[in-house]
Structures are given as structure tokens and as C-alpha cells.
Amino acid sequence: MATQHSRSAAKLMNAPAVFLLLVWMLVPLCMTLYFSFLDYRPLRGVYEWADGFENYARFVSSSSFTDSILTTLIMVGGILMITVIGGVLLALLLDQPIWGQGIVRILVIAPFFVMPTVSALVWKNMFMNPVNGLFAYLWKFFGATPIDWLSQAPIFSIVWIVSWQWLPFATLILLTAIQSLDSEQMEAAEMDGASALSRFAYITLPHLARAITVVVLIQTIFLLSIFAEIFVTTNGAFGTRTLTYLVYQRVLESQNIGLGSAGGIIAVILANIVAIFLMRVVGKNLDN
């Protein structure tokens, strides 16, 4: 059992790391909050205090704000649906005894370690290119007209690209949960005549509820800030501008630092609201 002295020593040793982490997070946040109350446009030489919450009001009242929120929710929802369903199916498949099981698992998990920019470039140029992409050759082989995915189905394309990268994460978490399932319970259900579908619906799926909830929580927090894939593929065009990308456009493309900073603070607030809501859901699920 840890003594009071050892606990105090542990806190003292952790203090520098905690302090550095707080500084790392709070300094940019405080600077963003400061700039959000300024009318700061460097290219025009404007640097003065804004009229109260003018930047926040302008950012929220613009039509682009509502569209970006809707686009963000659609993308996050689509990615979660693909990764959770695909993760469950892959986890069930990888749990079966097959030849070269270790190598197969490594190959399945590998996409998670690819940088988002590299992943988006590969999908854009090697698969979704309407002239030289793999999908274009497949369409031509079957006598169909190739599709320009990034302009004709832009949201679906980005959802698919991001899902490909996050699917290994969901698979790994769900596979770990499946392997912790009591095999005797499954064997008893099989002996009682329960079909494979019934065993999955009444035993496996309820057992995966906690793991699925954790996957949804972690992925949602990260997916709310999708940026690299959009920047590389569509550059925010064709209705793919998320809230994060809208903030980027206001700061760098429009050179309106104050307006963009206000958008950044709003994005942080909305992300925290979603995170708190999901944490409550996760807490209830884990307590049951």
C-alpha cells in the first residue's frame, strides 16, 4: 500500500510534466481567446479592439456556419457507422483460427499508422482519379463511365477515406473485447441449439456494447477536427467544408485573425459539449 510520503513524491515528480502540458494547451487557447476580441487583419494593417462579441456574432450568423456544422455531423456519423459495423465484422473474422493470423492482423491494423495527408493523397491519385485511378479502370472494364468521386460524391469520398484509416482502431478495440468473451457461454448456447445469428445478437453484441461505446467516444473527439483529408482532396469545395475548415478559411484565406479566432473558440466549446455528452453516455454504459 502506498504511503503518504510515496504519494507526495509521485505528485512532485509528475508536476513538471503536468505543468508543461497545461502550458502547452493553455497558452494557445488564451492567445486565441485574446485575438477573438480583436479586429485583426494583417494584410490591411488593421489591429484594434472589436465591438464586444462582434466576431462571435458574425461567425455564428453566417450561412457557412450552419452548413459547416451539418457537414461535420454528416461526416462524423457516416465514419462512425462504417468503422463500427466494419470493425465488428473484421473483429469476428480475425477471431477465427486462420493460417497466418498474426500477419493478417498486422496488415489490417497497418492503415491506422499512415499519416492522414499521405492516405488522402493515395486515395485521391491512385484510386479516385477519374482518368488514371483504379476505380476508373474498373468502371471502364465493365463498360461504365468513370466517376469523378471527389466532385460527384465528395462527402462520401472523404467519409470513405477517413473510415479506411480509422477502421483498424475500431477493429483492434472490438477484437480485444471479443477475445475476452467467455467461450463456455458460447458453447452452452450452441449446445442448446442457438443459431450463429442468435448467439451474435444475444451474447456477442451485448458483450461488445462497452467497447463500441468507447470506440464511438474516442473517434468522435478526433473526427470533429477533420481537416487534412479535406485540404488535400477537395480544398473545402463541393460542400465538404467542415467547421474546422471554415475556421482555417477565415484565418488564412480571408486573413481575418479575429473572426477565425472566434470560430476556433466556438469550435472548442462545441467539441467540449459533445465530449461531455458522450462521457455521460459512456459512464452510464460502463456502470451497467
N, C-alpha and C positions, 0 to 999 in steps of 0.2 A: 504494500500500500504506500502511495506517495505521501511523503511528509510535507508539512507546510514549507519547510526550507527548500525542498526539491521543487515544489510547485512555484515558489517565488523565483528560484534560479531559472526554471524553464521560461517563465514570463519575461525575465530580464534578457535572456538570450534571444527570445523571439521579438523583442521590442524593436531592434534596428530594422528587421525585415518588415514588420508591420508599419513602422513609421515611413519607410521608403515606399511601401505600397500605397499608403494614404497620400503621400506627396505626389506620387506618380499619377494618382487618379484625381485628387482634389485640385491641383494647380491648373490643369487644362480645363476642368469643369468651372472653376472660378473665373478663369480668363474668358471662357465662352459666355458665362453669365454677365460679365462686365461688358463685353462687346455687344451683347444683345440689347443693351440700353443706349447704344451709340448709333448715330447716323454716320457710318464709316465706309466711305467709298474711295479707296486709294487712288484709282485712276483719275478721279475728278478732283482730288485734293480736298475732299470733304471729311472732316473729323470733328464732330460736335455731338452733344447730348441729344438724343431723340426725345420726342414728346411723350414721356411716360412709357406706356406699353404699346407704343405705335407699331414697333417692329412685330410684336406678337400678333397684334390685331391684323396687320397687313398679311402676315404669313398664313394665319388661320382663315381669313376671309377670302383668300384667292381660290379660284376654281381648281387650281392644280393641287391644292392641299387635300381636298376631298377625294379627287381621283387617285392621288398617290396612296392615301390610306386604303382605299378599296383595292388597288393593285397589290399592295403589300399583303393584305389579308388573303386575297385570292392565291397569291404565290405561296405564302406560308401554309395555307390549308391544303393546296394541291401537293406540295412537297411532303407534308406530314402524312397525307393519305397514301402516297406512293411508298414512302420509306417504311411506314408501319406495316402495311399489308405485305409489301415485298420482303421486309425484314422477317416477318413471321414465317412466310413461305420458305425463304432461304434458310432460316434457322432450323426449321423442321427437316429440310433436305440435308443440311450439314450435320444434323444429329444422327443421321443414319450411317451405319458402318459401310464405308466405301473404300475402294483402293486409292491410296494417295490422299487420304483425308486431310493430313496436315498441310500438304501443298495446296490443295483446293481451298482450304480456309485462308491461307496466306493470300492467294490470288483474289479471293472475294473481298478481303479487308484492304487490299492494296490501294484502291481508288481514294480512300479516306486520307492518304498521305500525299496526294497530288495537290499542288497549290491551286487555288480557285482560278487564278489567271491562266495557268497552263491548261487546266481542264477545259475552261471556256474556249481557249484558242484551238485546242484539239477538236472539240465538238464542232466549232464554227467552220474550220477549214477542212477537216478530214471527213466529217460525217454529214453536216448540214449544208455544205456549199452546193448551190443549185446547179453548178456546172461540173465540178470535179469531185464532189463529195460522194461518199459510199452510198448514201441513200439515193442520190441522183442516178447512179449506175444501176441500182436495184430497180428503181422506177422504170428506167429505160429498158431494162432486161424484160420486164413484164409488159412492155408496150404502153406505159403510162407516162404522162408529162411530169417531169421532176417538180418538186415543190420547193419554193424559197422559204424554208422554215422560219427564218428569223424575221421575215416581213409578213408572211401569210399566217403564221401561227406563232407569234413572238412569245406570248406568255407561256404557252405550252412548252416551247423550246427551252426557255430559261428554267421552268419548273423541272423539266426532264434532266437538264444539265446538272442542276444543283442536287436533284434527287439521286443521280448516279454517284455523286460524291458523298452524300450523307447516308446512303443505303448501307454501306459496310458498318457504320457506327451502330445503327439500329439492329443490324444482324448480330453483331457481337454481343450487345446487351441482351437481346432476346435469346440467343443461343445459350448464354450463361444461365438464364432463367430456366430454359427448357432442361438443361442438364441437371438442375437442382430438383427436378420433379421426381417424386417418389415412384420408382419403377414398379414396386409391388402394387401400388394403387392402379396403375395402368393394366398390369397383368390380371388383377382381380376383375376389373371392368371387362377385359377381353374374355375371361373365362365365363362371366355372366352373360355373354352374348352381345355386348355393346359393340356397335359398328365403329369403324375408324372415325367416321364423321361425328358420331355421338361422343366418343372419347375426346375428340378435339374440342367440341362445343362445351362439354360439361366438366372436363378435367383440365385439359391443356390451356384453353383460353382463359378461364378464371385464374389459373396459376400465373399467367403472363400479365395479368392486369396491372400489377405494380411496375413491372419492367416497362410496359407500354406507356404508363403514366410518366415514368422518369424520362423515357425517350422523347415524349412529346414536350415535356418541360424544358429539357436541355436544348433540343433542336429549335424550339420556338424562340428562346432567348437569343440564339445565334442567328436564326433566319430573319429576324426582324431588321437586321442590318445588312441585308443582301446588297452588295454593291459591285464587286469585281466582275461577276458574271455579266451583269447588265452593261457595265462600262465597256467590256471587251466585245460583246456581241451586238447589242442594239444601240448603245450610247444613249439610252433613255427614250428612244423613238418607238413608234408603233404601240403606244400605250403601255410601255414597260417601266415607266418612271415610278419608283417606289419613294417612300418618304425619305429614306437615306439619300437617294439620288437627287431628290428635289433640293435637299439641303446643300448638296455638293454644287448643284447648278447655281443656287443663289449666291454661294460664297465665291466660287472660282469663275464660273462662266459669266455671271452678272456682276461680279466684283462688288457685291453688296455684303460686306462683312457683318454688319449689324443685323440685317434681315436673315442671313444664313445662320448666324449665331442664335438668334431667337428660334429658328426652326430646329436647331440642334438641341436646345433646351426642351422644346416641346417633344421632340423625338425621345429624349431621355425620360421625360415624365410618362409618356405613353408606354414606353418599354417597361418601366418600373410598375405601372399599373397592371400590365399583362403578366409580369413576373410574379407580383404579389397574388393575383388571382389564381395563377397556376400553382403557386406554392401552397395555397389553401386547399386546392383540389388534390394535390399530391399528398398533403398532410392527412386529409380525410381518408384517402385511399390506403395510405400506409398504416393508418391506425386500425383499419378494419381487418 
